[in-house]
Amino acid sequence: MAIVKSKLLRQLSKNYPNFLKKDLEKFIDIILKEIRLTLKRGERVELRGFGVFSTKIQKARISRNPKTGEKVNTTQKKIIHFKMAKDLFKKLNDEEK
């Protein structure tokens, strides 16, 4: 099951009852906006203990439409690359520190 923004907001509201829900929502929006703007500028975003987001350039190439098999020219574009932190990797794989 995926976590969506509303579910994250509900969980934060439950864990921090002293904060207003609208303030928590504004906080989440600011964080996501800053991550978006930083990646758009081509810089990396490092969240210690979670991972690093960075952008890479995907070269222009000739790809194939899987439905029709037709060759399609794909232009150069930026893609997001995520590398998870070692701590997160260990927690996901039930390894002890």
C-alpha positions as CSV (number, residue, x, y, z in Angstrom):
1,M,0.0,0.0,0.0
2,A,1.4,3.4,-1.0
3,I,1.5,6.3,1.4
4,V,-0.3,9.4,0.1
5,K,0.0,13.0,1.3
6,S,-3.3,12.9,3.1
7,K,-2.3,9.7,5.0
8,L,1.1,11.3,5.9
9,L,-0.8,14.4,7.1
10,R,-3.1,12.3,9.2
11,Q,-0.2,10.4,10.8
12,L,1.7,13.6,11.6
13,S,-1.5,15.1,13.1
14,K,-1.9,12.0,15.3
15,N,1.7,12.1,16.4
16,Y,1.8,15.9,17.0
17,P,-1.6,16.9,18.3
18,N,-0.3,20.3,19.4
19,F,0.1,21.4,15.8
20,L,-2.8,22.6,13.7
21,K,-3.5,20.4,10.7
22,K,-3.3,23.3,8.3
23,D,0.2,24.1,9.7
24,L,1.4,20.5,9.2
25,E,0.0,20.6,5.7
26,K,1.8,23.9,4.9
27,F,5.0,22.3,6.4
28,I,4.7,19.3,4.1
29,D,4.0,21.5,1.1
30,I,7.1,23.6,1.8
31,I,9.4,20.6,2.1
32,L,8.1,19.0,-1.1
33,K,8.3,22.4,-3.0
34,E,11.9,22.9,-1.8
35,I,12.8,19.3,-3.0
36,R,11.2,20.0,-6.4
37,L,12.9,23.4,-6.8
38,T,16.3,22.0,-5.8
39,L,16.1,19.1,-8.3
40,K,14.9,21.5,-11.0
41,R,18.1,23.6,-10.4
42,G,20.1,20.4,-11.0
43,E,21.3,20.1,-7.3
44,R,21.1,17.1,-5.1
45,V,18.8,16.6,-2.1
46,E,20.3,14.6,0.8
47,L,18.0,13.4,3.6
48,R,20.3,11.8,6.1
49,G,19.3,8.3,7.1
50,F,16.9,8.1,4.1
51,G,18.8,8.8,0.9
52,V,19.9,11.1,-1.9
53,F,17.8,12.5,-4.8
54,S,19.7,13.8,-7.8
55,T,19.0,14.4,-11.5
56,K,20.6,12.8,-14.4
57,I,20.4,13.5,-18.1
58,Q,18.9,10.7,-20.2
59,K,20.3,11.0,-23.8
60,A,18.1,11.3,-26.8
61,R,17.5,7.9,-28.4
62,I,15.3,5.9,-30.6
63,S,12.8,3.9,-28.5
64,R,10.0,1.6,-29.4
65,N,6.3,1.8,-28.8
66,P,5.5,-1.5,-27.0
67,K,1.9,-1.6,-28.2
68,T,2.6,-1.1,-31.9
69,G,6.3,-1.8,-32.2
70,E,6.8,1.5,-34.0
71,K,10.1,3.3,-33.6
72,V,9.8,6.6,-31.8
73,N,12.4,9.4,-31.4
74,T,12.7,10.2,-27.7
75,T,14.3,13.6,-26.8
76,Q,16.9,14.3,-24.1
77,K,15.4,14.7,-20.7
78,K,16.2,14.9,-17.0
79,I,15.4,11.9,-14.8
80,I,15.4,11.6,-11.0
81,H,17.9,9.2,-9.5
82,F,17.5,8.0,-5.9
83,K,20.1,6.3,-3.9
84,M,19.0,5.0,-0.5
85,A,21.0,5.5,2.7
86,K,22.8,2.5,4.2
87,D,20.6,2.8,7.4
88,L,17.4,2.6,5.3
89,F,18.9,-0.4,3.4
90,K,19.6,-2.2,6.6
91,K,16.2,-1.5,8.1
92,L,14.4,-2.7,4.9
93,N,16.5,-5.9,4.9
94,D,16.1,-6.5,8.6
95,E,19.8,-6.3,9.3
96,E,21.0,-5.1,12.7
97,K,23.5,-2.2,13.0
